[in-house]
Amino acid sequence: MTVTTTVATLAAVAALTTVAAFAAVALFLAMALFLAVALVVAMALFLAVAFVVAMALFLATVTAMTAVAAMRPMAGVGRCLTAHQGDPNDREKDRDPESQRTVHPLVLQ
């Protein structure tokens, strides 16, 4: 083997090694770009699904509240959520006349 053949062989090997290195770097960058895009797409899909679920729950809650509000007038007179609707002077009828003094009995002694 001559020096010229050896130098040519080394140059060819160096060229192939350089091409292989560039190919490896290009492949790495392509994979990194693909993974970045895939991650962004997955995050966008996740956020879209989460938004749709949240809106569905919100609309279900509003619908249920509207249905309850619509049924409330049909329920009749209920005492659980309303104020007492009796005679406002019920207290006065049952009051003992002794307690109607303006001055406390202990003060009068």
Residue pairs with C-beta under 8 A, 6 or more apart in sequence:
77 85
98 105
101 108
